Amino acid sequence: MQIILISDRLAKARSVTLSLGHLVASAFPMGLVIVASTAGVYWLTLRYASEV
């Protein structure tokens, strides 16, 4: 996967190549963030359910 960066400051366009390893390495932490966020919302819901 190639990402092309275009900036007013640069004289030419730059490209960044992402490999499958990069995508897997970034998907794993994002998955952990989603699981942690879901667990946090679940905990808050159960913690304050009796007060609502």
LORODO-889734 format. One record per residue (C-alpha): x, z, y; residue number from 0. Coordinates in steps of 0.001 Angstrom, whole numbers, plus 500000, padded with zeros to 6 digits. Example, Ala and Ser with C-alpha at 12.3 -4.5 7.8 and 13.67 -1.06 7.14 Angstrom:
! LORODO-889734
@x:512300 z:507800 y:495500 i:0
@x:513670 z:507140 y:498940 i:1
END
This chain:
! LORODO-889734
@x:500000 z:500000 y:500000 i:0
@x:501441 z:499044 y:503357 i:1
@x:500554 z:500624 y:506673 i:2
@x:501495 z:498609 y:509756 i:3
@x:502275 z:500619 y:512887 i:4
@x:502027 z:498912 y:516269 i:5
@x:503123 z:500725 y:519403 i:6
@x:503450 z:499741 y:523047 i:7
@x:506919 z:501330 y:523158 i:8
@x:508295 z:499383 y:520186 i:9
@x:509396 z:495778 y:520514 i:10
@x:508135 z:494925 y:517037 i:11
@x:505677 z:496166 y:514463 i:12
@x:506916 z:498598 y:511818 i:13
@x:505553 z:498910 y:508311 i:14
@x:505502 z:501926 y:506003 i:15
@x:505182 z:501391 y:502262 i:16
@x:503403 z:504033 y:500197 i:17
@x:503960 z:504139 y:496452 i:18
@x:501703 z:505559 y:493774 i:19
@x:503877 z:508675 y:493742 i:20
@x:503264 z:509219 y:497459 i:21
@x:499515 z:508904 y:496977 i:22
@x:499484 z:511312 y:494022 i:23
@x:501721 z:513774 y:495864 i:24
@x:499362 z:513785 y:498851 i:25
@x:496148 z:513789 y:496796 i:26
@x:497092 z:516968 y:494923 i:27
@x:497426 z:519215 y:498026 i:28
@x:494271 z:517666 y:499503 i:29
@x:492438 z:518514 y:496279 i:30
@x:493682 z:522091 y:496558 i:31
@x:492451 z:522272 y:500162 i:32
@x:488999 z:521059 y:499096 i:33
@x:488832 z:523566 y:496222 i:34
@x:489995 z:526424 y:498481 i:35
@x:487484 z:525474 y:501194 i:36
@x:484665 z:525311 y:498678 i:37
@x:485632 z:528693 y:497238 i:38
@x:485786 z:530175 y:500747 i:39
@x:482326 z:528916 y:501698 i:40
@x:480959 z:530133 y:498352 i:41
@x:482489 z:533582 y:498909 i:42
@x:481127 z:533798 y:502476 i:43
@x:477674 z:532761 y:501272 i:44
@x:477614 z:535456 y:498608 i:45
@x:479188 z:538074 y:500896 i:46
@x:476680 z:537717 y:503724 i:47
@x:473584 z:536563 y:501800 i:48
@x:472022 z:540014 y:501855 i:49
@x:472327 z:540258 y:505654 i:50
@x:470509 z:537012 y:506421 i:51
END
